Amino acid sequence: MIPRGRPALDIHEVAARAGVSVATWRRRHHAAFAAAVKPLPGSARPLLYDAAQVDAHLAGKPLPALPAGQHPDDLLTDAETGTVAGISASTVRADAVTGLIDRGTERHGRRWWTRAAAEARAGRQTQYKGRTTGARDLAPRKTQADPRVHEVAHLLAAVEAGTARPVTAAELAERYSVSTRTAERLIAKADKVCRGEI
């Protein structure tokens, strides 16, 4: 979360404020900095730091406190927005594309939404119908029987009875315009039909 009205800095901007390269910052200054200045809550990839706290640390002054409490102008990540709105982070991103929530703002390579937008989204139902998470089918789904399996089963029965010559997967592949592997699957299923397993 980026608190209302507070600029945030990533590690590159922190190093620039200190007047050193990122490599030098990480080698010489980052350990002491990380012990004193905590990243903003919820920030990751990249970690973000409050600009006022960074400036205070670099000046050797006490760190100012972050604003307390929640505010409608706080900027939230997709996960934080989802928590407030009662939906998943992926739904937040999908809703931003479909217009069910505003597009948010781009900062530091990721998108952020205001707490006000998240709270407004919390009152709306989702616009799509899908399977509920964790839903169980009451009955197994029925699949359409493949008529080719029964045709091949009749062929296999005729071969077993001695009234027809054996058929190969290559012949079936040509006959049904399928791959040899699909023809092999048809033979395997037909064999199960002949044995009464299907």
PELIN-V816296 format. One record per residue. N is the residue number from 1. RES is the residue in one small letter. PHI is phi as a letter, one per 30 degrees, with the letter a starting at -180 (NA if undefined). OMEGA is omega in degrees with one decimal (999 if undefined). NEAR is the number of other C-alpha atoms within 12 Angstrom. Layout:
N RES PHI OMEGA NEAR
N RES PHI OMEGA NEAR
This chain:
1 m NA 172.0 38
2 i c -177.4 39
3 p d -177.2 34
4 r e 173.0 23
5 g i -178.2 18
6 r c 176.1 23
7 p d 178.4 25
8 a c -178.3 32
9 l b 170.5 29
10 d c -173.4 27
11 i d 177.8 33
12 h d 179.3 24
13 e d 176.0 25
14 v d 179.5 37
15 a d 179.2 27
16 a d 177.9 19
17 r d 178.8 22
18 a d 178.1 24
19 g i 178.3 15
20 v b 176.4 19
21 s d 179.3 19
22 v d -180.0 20
23 a d 178.7 16
24 t d 178.7 18
25 w e -177.9 24
26 r d -177.0 19
27 r d -170.5 14
28 r c -167.9 16
29 h c -168.6 24
30 h d -177.6 26
31 a d 179.3 14
32 a d 179.5 16
33 f d -177.6 28
34 a d 178.1 22
35 a d -175.8 11
36 a c -174.2 21
37 v c -179.7 34
38 k d 175.9 24
39 p d 177.6 29
40 l d -178.0 33
41 p e 176.7 23
42 g i -178.8 23
43 s d 177.1 30
44 a a 178.8 21
45 r h 2.0 16
46 p c 170.6 21
47 l d -179.7 26
48 l c -178.7 34
49 y b 178.1 38
50 d d -175.4 34
51 a d -179.3 31
52 a d 177.9 27
53 q d 177.4 31
54 v d -179.3 38
55 d d 179.4 26
56 a d 179.0 22
57 h d -179.3 27
58 l d 179.0 25
59 a d -179.5 14
60 g i -178.6 15
61 k c 175.6 14
62 p d -178.3 15
63 l d 174.0 21
64 p d 179.7 19
65 a d 173.5 18
66 l d 178.0 27
67 p e -180.0 19
68 a d 176.0 10
69 g i -178.8 13
70 q c -179.3 19
71 h b -179.6 20
72 p e -178.3 22
73 d c 173.7 24
74 d e 177.2 33
75 l c -175.2 37
76 l c 173.7 40
77 t d 177.9 41
78 d d 179.3 39
79 a d 179.2 29
80 e d 177.4 31
81 t d 178.5 39
82 g d 178.6 31
83 t d 179.6 22
84 v d -175.9 28
85 a d -179.3 32
86 g i 178.7 23
87 i b -180.0 27
88 s d 178.4 23
89 a d 179.6 24
90 s d 176.7 18
91 t d 176.1 28
92 v e -178.8 36
93 r d 178.9 28
94 a d 179.4 21
95 d d 177.9 31
96 a d 178.7 25
97 v d -176.4 14
98 t d 176.9 15
99 g j 178.1 17
100 l d 172.5 25
101 i b -177.5 35
102 d d -175.4 26
103 r d -177.5 22
104 g i 178.4 29
105 t b -179.6 22
106 e c 175.3 15
107 r b 175.4 22
108 h h 174.6 23
109 g i 175.2 16
110 r b -175.4 22
111 r c -178.9 27
112 w b 177.9 36
113 w b 177.3 40
114 t d 176.7 35
115 r d 179.1 34
116 a d 178.6 25
117 a d 179.4 35
118 a d 179.7 41
119 e d 176.8 27
120 a d 179.5 21
121 r d -177.7 30
122 a d -177.7 24
123 g d -176.1 16
124 r c 174.3 17
125 q d 174.5 16
126 t d -174.0 22
127 q c -177.5 14
128 y c 177.1 13
129 k c 179.9 8
130 g a 178.3 9
131 r d 177.2 9
132 t d 178.2 10
133 t e 179.0 10
134 g i -179.1 7
135 a d 177.9 9
136 r c 175.0 10
137 d d 177.0 11
138 l d 178.9 7
139 a b 178.5 7
140 p d 178.0 7
141 r d 179.2 8
142 k d 177.4 8
143 t c 178.5 6
144 q d 177.5 8
145 a d 179.4 14
146 d d -177.9 15
147 p d -180.0 15
148 r d -179.3 26
149 v d -179.5 28
150 h d 176.2 22
151 e d 179.2 24
152 v d 177.2 35
153 a d 177.1 28
154 h d 177.2 23
155 l d 179.8 27
156 l d 177.6 29
157 a d 178.6 24
158 a d 177.2 17
159 v d 179.0 18
160 e d 179.9 17
161 a d 179.1 12
162 g i -179.0 11
163 t c 178.2 12
164 a b 179.6 14
165 r d 179.2 14
166 p d -179.2 21
167 v c -179.4 25
168 t c 177.5 22
169 a d 179.7 23
170 a d 178.5 21
171 e d 178.5 21
172 l d 178.6 26
173 a d 179.1 22
174 e d -177.7 16
175 r d -176.6 18
176 y c -178.9 20
177 s h 177.9 15
178 v b 177.2 18
179 s d 178.1 17
180 t d 179.3 19
181 r d 177.2 18
182 t d 177.4 22
183 a d 177.4 26
184 e d 177.3 23
185 r d 177.2 23
186 l d 179.2 33
187 i d -179.7 32
188 a d 179.1 24
189 k d 179.2 26
190 a d 178.0 28
191 d d 177.3 25
192 k d 177.0 19
193 v d -179.5 25
194 c d -179.5 23
195 r d 177.5 14
196 g i -179.4 10
197 e d 178.3 10
198 i c 999 14
